[in-house]
Amino acid sequence: MLALTTALLSLAAVTRAQDQVVQVGATAADQGGVFQFIPPWFNATVGSVITFNFSGVPGNHSVTQSSFSDPCTQLDTGFSSGFLFIPPNSTEGFPTWNVTVLSEDPVYFFCAQPAGPAGPHCFNGMVGGINIADDNFTSFQNNAKGLLANWTASTLVPAVPTGALSGSGAAASAAPLVTGSFVAVDAPTGSLSVSPSASGTGGSSPTSGGGSGTSGGNAPSPTGGDTGAAEKGAVFSAVAVVMAVFAGSLVLM
């Protein structure tokens, strides 16, 4: 009976917040190269905290919210970490930034760094997503990479993002944590109270083109879409079964 109870409690636990660590940037020696988020996409429930770890060495990246149809432009109501400079040979104490998921809707983000001999980082595929499907991410990344073909340093340079805590479907409560020799530029200021609503819709609703991707080629629905009611049902079902098991054991005793 103990094993059954443990299994049922574990089932209920999977519906809780799914915190995730995302590496920002990599090295030329890493599979996939420098311009990537690791993992690039994932699902997360409302209330999950996403920790962006700026551990790509050397690096000068941002985490900036965009939309499916315009992958390399900051969303008008989108969050942005600002740029975090990571010196060569850095080994520890990397800057981190926590973003809380406020909605089950897709959240798209990119690195807004416009400089570099290879072109803007986003044009090289440095994009990511929360609550999007694999084929959705592939289309989103291809939209970004397609911009590189027409890029020249003098004619097409992405706008520098504005540091922002509040976003569409996700938000941060404070600026990135930066210590030691690391440098933050255009980082957000102040603080924000982040508390997902009980309904799961979050503290900020998506703007047009900010999450659904319908204007960018009918992006597929997220694999984790409309999970709020199902997850709550799973919790209550699991708890009910556990209580029934305990009640039965008391009768047998």
N, C-alpha and C positions, 0 to 999 in steps of 0.2 A: 504493500500500500504506500509505503514511503516513496518508492520509485515513481509510482503513478502520480502522487501528489507533487513531487519535484518536477515531473514532466509537465504537468498542467500549469504549475506556477511559471515554468520557463516559457510556456506558450503565451501566457499573459504578458510576460516581460518583453517579448519581441515587439509588442505594440507601443512600447514606451519610446522616448526620444532616441533617435539613432545618431549619436554624435559621430562626427567624421573629421579626420585630419587630412588636409590636402597640402601636398608639397607644391610650392610655387617656384617654378624654374628648375632646371637640371643642368647637366654639363654636356659638352659635346661628345663625351665618351658614353653617356647613358643612351640606352635604347630610346629612340624618339627624339634625341637631341636636346638642345637647350630650351626651346620654346614650347613648354608644356606644363600643364597642371597634372599632378599625379595623386589620385585618379582623376581623369578628365571629366567624368560624369558619374553620378550616383543618385540614389533615392534617399530621402530623409523625411521623417514625419514632422508635423508641426511641433515646434518647441525644441527641435534638435539644434545643437550648437556646432557649427562648422568652423574648425580652427585652420586658418590658412597659415602655413609655416613657410616663411621665406628663406628656405635653406638651399636654394640653387646657388652654387658658388662658381665664379663670381656672378652677381646678378643685379639687375636694376628693373624691377617689375612692379606691377600694380595688380590689384583685383578690382575690376570696374564692371558694373552691371550694364548689360546691353540688351538687345532684343534679337529674336531669331532672324528677322528680316534685315537688320542693320547691325551685324555682329561686332563691328569695330568702332562703334560710336556709343558714348555713354548715354544711357537712357535718361530722359529729362528728370525723372524721379528716382534715378538709380543710385546705389551706393558706390563708393570708391575709396580705396585704402590710401590713395596717393602712391608715390613711388618710394620703394624701399631699396636703398643701395647696400649691397652685400660685398664687402671687399674680398679680393682674392685671398686664399689661404684661411678664410674663416672656418672654424670647426665647431663652434658651439654658441649658445645664447642667441640663436637666430630670432629675429622679430616674428611675432605672431599677431594674428587678427581674428577675433571671434565674431562670427555672423550668425544670428539666430534665424531659423526658418519660421516664417509667419504664415505660410500658405502652402497648400498642396499644389499650387500652380507651378509650371516650369519657371526656373530662374536661370538666366543666361549671364555669363560673365566672360571677361577677356583681360589680357594685359594690354594696357594703353601706351606702352613705351613706343614712341615714334622713331627713336634714333637707332642707329646701327647699320653696318655695311650690308646686312642681309635684308634690310627694310624693317618696317614696323613689326613688332613681335606678333600682333594679331594677324597680320597678313601672312605670317609664317605658320599659322594654325594654333597659336597660343590662346585657346578658348576653353571654356568649361561650362557645365550645366548641372543643375540640381532638379531632380524629378523629371528627367527627360529620358526617352528611350534611346537605345544604341543607334538605331537608324536615324533618329532625330538628331543626335549629336553629330553623326557623320555628315548630314546635310548642313548643319550649322557650321561645322568646321570648314566644309567645302565652300560655303558662302564667304567665309573669311579668307581662305586661301586664294579664292578667285580674284580678290582685289590686288594681289601681288603682281599680276600680269600687266596691269596698267600703272604700276607704281613707279614714280621717279621722285627723288628727294626734293625736287623743286616744284612739282605739280600736284602731288597728292600726299599730304601729311595729315594724319589724324589730329584732331583737336586734343589739347591737353585736358584731361579730366579734372573736374572739380571734386575735391575731397568731400565725401558725404557719408553720414552714418545711416540715414534713412534710405530704404530702397523699396522696390515693389516686390512684395512676397518674402522679403528677408531684410534684416537690418542689423546694425552693430550698435552696441551701447557706448563704445569709446573708440578712440583712435588706436592704431596698431601699437603694441608694446615694443618699444625700441630702446635698447641699452648699448653701452660700450661704443664700439667704433662704427656701428651701423647708423645710417643717415636716412631720415624720412623727409620727403619733399611733397608739398601740396597735400599733406595729410589732413583728414577732417579734424575739426576742433569741437570742444564741448563734450557733452554727454547726452545720451538718449535713453529713456526708459523703454525697454523692450519687453513686452508681455503678450504672447500669443493669445488671441481670444478663444473662448471655450468652443466656439463654432468651428474653429480651424481655418477661418478665412484670413486671419492675421490682422496686424495693425495697419497695414497699408495695402490697398487693393491694386492689382495690376493696371497699368495704363494701356491704351490702345497700342498694340504691337509689342508690348513689353514682355509678354509671357506666352501667349497662345501660339504665336508663330504663324497665324493664319494668313498674314499678308506676305509671308516669305516663302510660300510654296506648300501650304497645307501640311505643316509639320504634324507628325503623329502625336496622339495623346500620350502623356507620360505613363509609364508602366505602373506608377504608384498613384495614379489619379483616382479621385473619389474613394479614398481608403478610409476617411475619417469614421464614417458610420460603421463600416465593417470592422475596423480596429476596435472601436468601442464595444461592438457586439461580441468580438472575440474575448475581450477582457471580461465582460460580464458573464459570458458563457463559461469561461475557464474558472472564474471565481465561484460560479454557481455549482459547477461540477465538483470543485474541491470541497465546498461546504457540504455537498451531498455525500461525498466520500467520508468526510469526518462524521457526519450524522449517522451514517450507516455503521461506522466502526464503533460509535458509542452505543448503538442499539445492540450490536453483537457482543459488546463487553458486558 
